[in-house]
Amino acid sequence: MKPGTHSRTAAMVAALRARSTAAAAPLCRDEWAAALAGEEGEGLAERMLAANPHLGLWVAARSAWLDRAVARATEAQVVILGAGFDTRAARLARSGRRFFEVDAPASAAEKRRRLAALEGYPADAATQVECDFEQDDFVERLAAAGFDRGAPACVIWEGVSYYLPEAAVRATLRRVAEGLHPESRVHFDFVGTRFVRGQTEAAEDAAMRGLVADLGEPMVWGVNDPLPLLYDVGFRRVFVDGFDEIVLALTGTYERERAFRFQYVAEASVAAELR
């Protein structure tokens, strides 16, 4: 993504959440997603689903899985890193909990612009924290915005890691491990190495990689087993779930023909008991 521009994939993902919300049996529910996505997001979603029809299921399942993590979390602080058009602060609000949305200035400004046009959206649901991730320390930015570094947090880092070089992924996760309370938890998704390197045989995979690259957000990082990396940066408790396991848990179904097996969600903490 070029500096000074907002994430177009964020609009696409919002459109896919909106499609799930409108389904007869929605896997995830986001009443604000369609308006946030707009025509731009809907058009991109159409193109992406033409490349891989199973992407819609994954985005809905990932959103529902992370929604469940936030809903179950006991932490009073929730941090959404690389927030994009995330609406969890409005959808999952509860008494005594504070949401912080951290994003690049251009993306944060675009979200504010779109939210201003939405009737009924609680504009103060989250504290927005603008951060140039290449130059700023997001933990320091959070603290300046009222985040309590002495208390645990639930951190959601969704749809971001694979667009970053490994050094940036490591730096972000290390900062969570070292800069936040040790009982904080981070939930993030990642893709497998072969997919990023173009070593999978499915035509759908190549089409998807090509589309996000055309949007200015090429995928550059993947890992088959994140445990060594997470250990290196300071985490000591880790769980990883794959696409099939997540969809099975949420829907009770498994279909071998779902050609979308390179996506995973990790949960990690330095000291908190997981699950």
Protein Blocks (a to p, Z undefined) as FASTA:
>chain_A
ZZhiacfklmmmmmmmmmmmmpmbdfbdcfklmmmnommlmmmmmmmmmmomklmmmmmm
mmmmmmmmmmmpmbfbdcdehkljafklmmmgcehiacdddddfklmmmmmmmmmmpghi
afklpccddddfklmcfklmmmmnopafkbccddddehklmmpcfklmmmmmmmmmmmmc
fkbccddddddfklmnopafbfklmmmmmmmmmnopacfbdcfblklmmmmnopabdcdd
dfklmmmmmnopacfklccfkbccddddfklcgZZ
